[in-house]
């Protein structure tokens, strides 16, 4: 792969892994025009975020029960 092609690969805006290193990327923020303004999140970071949110929600539920 050429250096130009490598620089054009999308990568996760959170962990930095390229699209070749993860199963999938979700694209967002592109409505501002052009690929340069897009942000991406990979399936691994989505899973991690869901775990953090679930743990936070569990802790919040415990706090509200007291």
LINBELUR-V435167 format. One record per pair of residues at least 6 apart in sequence whose C-alpha atoms are under 7 Angstrom apart, sorted by sequence separation. I is the first residue (numbers start at 1). GAP is how many residues later the second one is. D is the distance in whole Angstrom. If there is no record, write none. Layout:
BEGIN
i/gap/d
I/GAP/D
I/GAP/D
END
This chain:
BEGIN
i/gap/d
11/6/5
12/6/6
19/6/7
11/7/4
30/7/6
10/8/6
11/8/5
29/8/6
30/8/4
9/9/7
10/9/6
29/9/5
9/10/7
28/10/6
29/10/6
27/11/7
28/11/5
27/12/6
28/12/6
12/13/7
27/13/5
26/14/5
27/14/7
25/15/6
26/15/5
25/16/5
26/16/6
25/17/4
24/18/6
25/18/6
24/19/6
22/20/7
23/20/7
13/26/6
13/27/5
14/27/6
12/28/5
13/28/6
11/29/7
12/29/5
12/30/5
END
